[in-house]
Amino acid sequence: MTKAGAGAARSPRSRLRLYLLCALAALIWAGLAALGVWQLERRVWKLNLISQIDQRVDAPLVDAPGPAAWPAISASTDAYRHVRAAGTWLTGRDTLVQAVTALGGGYWLMTPLRTDAGFTILINRGFVSSEYKPAATGAVGQRVEITGLLRITEPKGGFLRSNDPAADRWYARDVAAIAAARGLTDVAPYFIDAAATPGAAGPVGGLTVISLPNNHLVYAVTWFALAAMAAAAGVHLVRSER
């Protein structure tokens, strides 16, 4: 068989391989481009969320949501709302949750507040050092008025560690778990980060960090660049096969 005849015999297989390479390159390009578009959509969503949170933080004070509103509470609609609550401390039921802040390592002091409306809210009164003694939490039945930011419960743990209620070790502000450990009832499914109180001794409030990472544009550029590379590699392979 001549060389020309051998080339003719191989041509159907070569064409099939060429088609497969084209299809594979197209699929890879489409997948990477879709990921890039998805990241652009996520960026729009994140920018809207950041704008909404900024508006909530600076909005006028509103009463902390009561039981009727609890089923609808969510991070997308309620996180960082500027709220107030009045009631009495349920002392002796404090919880220290591990924290790392601009002031160093220590704890968040979580104290339940029995509101005038009859339900209970966990209040993050602020940061305390590791030397803090829970006994110094204030007078029994002391009535207070709290303002701060509504925060969503943290049931998934923190610091790559899970809460250990039996050992009273807490790494995340899991409202339901803390309420169960402290024997609390009618507890709101959120907690409040108390605002700073100038000149006050004790826990340091007002340390809420509102930082939502927004790297979606970088991710989008990366996916689009990979899509362009996949397209270029596909063209090169097709030319080589032809």
Secondary structure, 3 states (H helix, E strand, C coil): CCHHHHHHHHHHHHHHHHHHHHHHHHHHHHHHHHHHHHHHHHHHHHHHHHHHHHHHHHCCCEECCCHHHHHHCCHHHHCCCEEEEEEEECCCCCEEEEEEECCEEEEEEEEEEEECCCCEEEEEEEEEECCCCCCCCCCCCCEEEEEEEEEECCCCCECCECCEHHHCEECCCCHHHHHHHHCCCCEEEEEEEECCCCCCCCCECCCCCCCCCCCHHHHHHHHHHHHHHHHHHHHHHHHHHC
